[in-house]
Amino acid sequence: MKCDLVVVGGGPGGSMAAKAAAAAGLNVVMLEKRQEIGDPVRCAEGVSKRSLHKMVQPEPEWISSEVKGARLYAPDGNSIVMSEDKSGGEVGYVLERKVFDRGLAMLAAQAGARVMVKTRALGLIKKDGAVCGVSAMRIGEPIQIEAPLVIGADGVESKVGRWAGIDTTLKLDDIESCAQFLVQDASIDDDYTEFFLGNSIAPSGYAWSFPKGRKLANIGLGIQGSRSKPGEAVRLLRQLMKSRFPNGRVVEMVVGGDPCSGPINSAIADGVMLVGDAARQTDPLTGGGILNAMKAGAIAGEVAAKAISAGDFTRKGLQEYEARWKEDIGKTLARSFQLKEFFVKLTDKDINQLIGSLAKEDITKMDLGGMLRVLFRLNPKLLWSLKSLII
Ligand SMILES: Cc1cc2nc3c(=O)[nH]c(=O)nc-3n(C[C@H](O)[C@H](O)[C@H](O)COP(=O)(O)OP(=O)(O)OC[C@H]3O[C@@H](n4cnc5c(N)ncnc54)[C@H](O)[C@@H]3O)c2cc1C
């Protein structure tokens, strides 16, 4: 089989890459190892409404629920509320990712991409050192797909990066170990995404409830890899269920890792671009990665089309992708990484102080930057090391 571009991975990053490249006239093949795109879901499914609409026109069935805002709980039980449009990246819509991911893959197919499910990429084919395709296993049959360009959109456990010689190593500190239940419970707040902070709840991480409507929610938590051990995330999640949702009925469960390293220095190699979780483009503070994967995927697809028409697949020829994703999401990711590095070291007493200090402030109309500035004004000593980031 021959084509212009092979996209490995049919998540949001891969589908957006395949869609953009096919729309620009490339002959695109997208490989997905699972038999059903989007299933199983390893995600709390939250995205910013405004940012999603900037990229695609979402179909109503992609969205489980629309929330009014986010509520953040300190370990001592005090809470603050932020409105939906100010809460940032992962508040607004709670998606139905099984349908959403499939919907994006269908957009790629409509643009002309060939989608091959149950097809696992096994390695890059190289000739005289240059990438010239992907070897894969399709429903038990080995296949070879010749192409001068490959986009690695193969998620947190990405192998494409390693095959291309791109350093994607994650330290234990740079991965959040997550567990999540899909829970039915009358006590779930259908209107607000909830975040629970505290070192006994989720050490160097946080717990969440992302409502999907009709008293159903993704309830989960992520803890820093170096503070985890086998089964720890699930144990802590059961503990959270007991204290917060004692009558909750668990109907599904997922475990998974979320990179929080900040992006890799370079997401390109000769003949290869990495997007989304594969390029560690997940927000290190919140763990949100759907929108960044989509943005980077769309850019990579466009750059692939230019590279094919220029006949230049070298690292230099793909430099535009590097420059554009860094310009678009790189600065926010770098800032989030610094904030995350600070917040993971806070004690429960510090968190109580920070959230408690906002009790008399009207933060409903503030974005994260505005809230950080108020927090700095009220807690200068505690937040001094973040001065240059906040002011
Ligand atoms: C518990 C949890 C909660 C999260 N909650 C949120 C949230 O609320 N909001 C948010 O924005 N983000 C969230 N994320 C992060 C989000 O899920 C990811 O950032 C996002 O899915 C990244 O998209 P992607 O396309 O890069 O990778 P993925 O969605 O992981 O897609 C990669 C695809 O590649 C396929 N693949 C892998 N290897 C191969 C191979 N060799 N051959 C063929 N196919 C392959 C996989 O099967 C998969 O379908 C969460 C993550 C976790 C773990």
The ligand as a Gaussian input file, in Angstrom:
#p B3LYP/6-31G(d) Opt

LIG

0 1
 C       -7.961000       9.749000      33.672000
 C       -7.740000      10.810000      32.630000
 C       -8.582000      11.907000      32.580000
 C       -8.408000      12.886000      31.590000
 N       -9.296000      13.930000      31.547000
 C       -9.170000      14.870000      30.584000
 C      -10.122000      15.924000      30.473000
 O      -11.088000      16.012000      31.225000
 N       -9.945000      16.837000      29.496000
 C       -8.898000      16.798000      28.616000
 O       -8.779000      17.675000      27.748000
 N       -7.994000      15.794000      28.691000
 C       -8.106000      14.829000      29.638000
 N       -7.219000      13.779000      29.690000
 C       -6.141000      13.738000      28.690000
 C       -6.700000      13.322000      27.330000
 O       -7.411000      12.109000      27.437000
 C       -5.549000      13.177000      26.334000
 O       -4.695000      14.302000      26.451000
 C       -6.056000      13.087000      24.897000
 O       -6.810000      11.912000      24.685000
 C       -4.851000      13.094000      23.943000
 O       -5.263000      12.851000      22.627000
 P       -4.275000      12.118000      21.619000
 O       -4.971000      12.078000      20.305000
 O       -2.931000      12.732000      21.695000
 O       -4.088000      10.654000      22.206000
 P       -5.166000       9.518000      22.520000
 O       -6.512000      10.063000      22.691000
 O       -4.575000       8.706000      23.618000
 O       -5.164000       8.656000      21.174000
 C       -4.082000       7.854000      20.815000
 C       -4.627000       6.729000      19.953000
 O       -3.535000       6.024000      19.382000
 C       -3.852000       4.650000      19.358000
 N       -2.590000       3.924000      19.265000
 C       -1.608000       3.839000      20.190000
 N       -0.583000       3.092000      19.718000
 C       -0.927000       2.711000      18.455000
 C       -0.286000       1.935000      17.483000
 N        0.934000       1.397000      17.686000
 N       -0.915000       1.731000      16.304000
 C       -2.147000       2.255000      16.060000
 N       -2.820000       2.985000      16.977000
 C       -2.208000       3.232000      18.165000
 C       -4.601000       4.449000      20.682000
 O       -5.382000       3.260000      20.652000
 C       -5.434000       5.722000      20.750000
 O       -6.697000       5.565000      20.137000
 C       -7.343000      12.785000      30.669000
 C       -6.469000      11.683000      30.723000
 C       -6.660000      10.706000      31.693000
 C       -5.720000       9.531000      31.736000

